[in-house]
Amino acid sequence: MDPETRESLDRLHATTGTMRTDLDTVRTDLDAVRTDVGALQTDMSALRTDMNARFARQDAAIAGTRTELGALVEAVRDDVRALAEGVALNTQALARQRAEMDARFEATHALMHAGFQAIRQDIADLRARPDGR
């Protein structure tokens, strides 16, 4: 083999060795990336599990709050209904009392009118007497 060919083969061999080293480095880097991606997938899976658990707890809390608020609203509705009935009954009682008071005032007015009529008549009768007694 001539020296030029030998030199070319040596360079080719050196280049191939360098390429192997570079390929091994790439392979090592890819393995590290695979490991990192695997760890990331594990972390994402754990995060997903944690978030699902949190959402489930929140859903349960919301459902409980909704139930409590429903009961509270129903109780307030009953209280408002009872209050409205009380106001209606009070209004009716006040109307009856007013009617009774109006009737009493009319009766008192009639008695006073009759009494004043009698007093006026008595005064008129006294004035009409000839002796002034």
C-alpha positions as CSV (number, residue, x, y, z in Angstrom):
1,M,0.0,0.0,0.0
2,D,1.3,3.3,-0.9
3,P,1.9,6.0,1.7
4,E,-0.9,8.3,0.3
5,T,-3.5,5.6,0.6
6,R,-2.3,4.7,4.0
7,E,-2.5,8.3,5.1
8,S,-6.0,8.5,3.7
9,L,-7.1,5.4,5.5
10,D,-5.6,6.6,8.7
11,R,-7.5,9.9,8.4
12,L,-10.6,8.0,7.5
13,H,-10.1,5.8,10.6
14,A,-9.5,8.8,12.8
15,T,-12.6,10.5,11.4
16,T,-14.6,7.4,12.0
17,G,-13.4,7.2,15.6
18,T,-14.3,10.8,16.1
19,M,-17.8,10.2,14.6
20,R,-18.1,7.2,17.0
21,T,-17.2,9.3,19.9
22,D,-19.6,12.0,18.8
23,L,-22.4,9.4,18.3
24,D,-21.7,8.0,21.7
25,T,-22.0,11.5,23.1
26,V,-25.3,12.0,21.3
27,R,-26.5,8.7,22.5
28,T,-25.6,9.6,26.1
29,D,-27.4,13.0,25.7
30,L,-30.5,11.3,24.3
31,D,-30.5,8.9,27.2
32,A,-30.4,11.9,29.6
33,V,-33.2,13.5,27.6
34,R,-35.3,10.3,27.8
35,T,-34.6,10.2,31.6
36,D,-35.7,13.8,31.9
37,V,-38.8,13.3,29.8
38,G,-39.7,10.2,31.9
39,A,-39.3,12.2,35.1
40,L,-41.4,15.0,33.6
41,Q,-44.1,12.5,32.7
42,T,-44.0,11.1,36.2
43,D,-44.3,14.6,37.7
44,M,-47.2,15.5,35.3
45,S,-49.0,12.3,36.3
46,A,-48.5,13.1,40.0
47,L,-49.7,16.7,39.3
48,R,-52.8,15.4,37.4
49,T,-53.6,13.0,40.2
50,D,-53.2,15.8,42.8
51,M,-55.3,18.2,40.7
52,N,-58.1,15.6,40.2
53,A,-58.1,15.0,44.0
54,R,-58.3,18.7,44.7
55,F,-61.1,19.2,42.1
56,A,-63.0,16.3,43.7
57,R,-62.7,17.9,47.2
58,Q,-63.8,21.2,45.8
59,D,-66.7,19.6,44.0
60,A,-67.7,18.0,47.3
61,A,-67.4,21.2,49.2
62,I,-69.4,23.1,46.6
63,A,-72.1,20.4,46.7
64,G,-72.2,20.7,50.5
65,T,-72.4,24.4,50.3
66,R,-75.1,24.3,47.7
67,T,-77.1,21.9,49.9
68,E,-76.6,24.2,53.0
69,L,-77.6,27.3,51.0
70,G,-80.6,25.5,49.7
71,A,-81.8,24.7,53.2
72,L,-80.9,28.2,54.4
73,V,-82.9,29.8,51.5
74,E,-85.8,27.6,52.2
75,A,-85.7,28.6,55.9
76,V,-85.5,32.3,55.0
77,R,-88.4,31.8,52.5
78,D,-90.5,30.2,55.4
79,D,-89.6,33.1,57.7
80,V,-90.6,35.7,55.1
81,R,-93.8,33.9,54.4
82,A,-94.6,33.8,58.2
83,L,-93.7,37.5,58.5
84,A,-96.0,38.4,55.6
85,E,-98.8,36.4,57.2
86,G,-98.1,38.3,60.5
87,V,-98.2,41.7,58.7
88,A,-101.5,40.7,57.0
89,L,-103.0,39.7,60.3
90,N,-101.7,42.9,62.0
91,T,-103.2,45.0,59.2
92,Q,-106.6,43.3,59.6
93,A,-106.5,43.7,63.4
94,L,-105.7,47.4,63.0
95,A,-108.5,47.8,60.5
96,R,-110.9,46.2,62.9
97,Q,-109.7,48.4,65.8
98,R,-110.1,51.5,63.6
99,A,-113.6,50.5,62.7
100,E,-114.4,49.9,66.4
101,M,-112.9,53.3,67.4
102,D,-114.8,55.0,64.5
103,A,-118.0,53.4,65.8
104,R,-117.3,54.5,69.4
105,F,-116.5,58.1,68.2
106,E,-119.8,58.2,66.2
107,A,-121.7,56.9,69.3
108,T,-120.0,59.5,71.5
109,H,-120.7,62.2,69.0
110,A,-124.3,61.2,68.8
111,L,-124.7,61.3,72.6
112,M,-122.9,64.6,72.9
113,H,-125.1,66.0,70.1
114,A,-128.2,64.8,71.8
115,G,-127.0,66.2,75.1
116,F,-126.2,69.6,73.6
117,Q,-129.6,69.5,71.8
118,A,-131.3,68.9,75.2
119,I,-129.3,71.7,76.9
120,R,-130.1,74.2,74.0
121,Q,-133.7,73.2,74.3
122,D,-133.6,73.8,78.1
123,I,-132.0,77.2,77.6
124,A,-134.6,78.1,74.9
125,D,-137.4,77.0,77.2
126,L,-136.0,79.1,80.1
127,R,-135.8,82.2,77.8
128,A,-139.3,81.6,76.6
129,R,-140.8,81.8,80.1
130,P,-142.5,85.0,81.0
131,D,-141.3,85.2,84.5
132,G,-137.7,84.6,83.6
133,R,-137.2,81.7,85.9
